[in-house]
């Protein structure tokens, strides 16, 4: 009997968040907190001058997404499901 460890990498999908001012459509520099609701894993992304943020998220999982201004003011809080498939996802907030 041979025991072998096999490490499987989760299948991930590129998810692009576009955060913009609803009046001017200008991209906003914000902080985004993304929490995997199944695993509890938390990812932070910030510092985009054009309002476009890219994350690789696990396919088939659900995520809580919090968007806040750099100064900490809350913009939005929502839940997304990363669908399985070949296409990348674009999320617009603004």
Rosetta blueprint (number, residue, H / E / L):
1 X L
2 X L
3 X L
4 X L
5 X L
6 X L
7 X L
8 X L
9 X L
10 X L
11 X L
12 X E
13 X E
14 X E
15 X E
16 X E
17 X E
18 X E
19 X E
20 X E
21 X L
22 X L
23 X L
24 X L
25 X L
26 X L
27 X E
28 X L
29 X L
30 X E
31 X E
32 X E
33 X E
34 X E
35 X E
36 X E
37 X L
38 X L
39 X L
40 X L
41 X L
42 X E
43 X E
44 X E
45 X E
46 X E
47 X L
48 X L
49 X L
50 X L
51 X L
52 X E
53 X E
54 X E
55 X E
56 X E
57 X E
58 X E
59 X L
60 X L
61 X L
62 X E
63 X E
64 X E
65 X E
66 X E
67 X E
68 X E
69 X E
70 X L
71 X L
72 X L
73 X L
74 X E
75 X E
76 X E
77 X E
78 X E
79 X E
80 X E
81 X E
82 X L
83 X L
84 X L
85 X L
86 X L
87 X L
88 X L
89 X E
90 X E
91 X E
92 X E
93 X E
94 X L
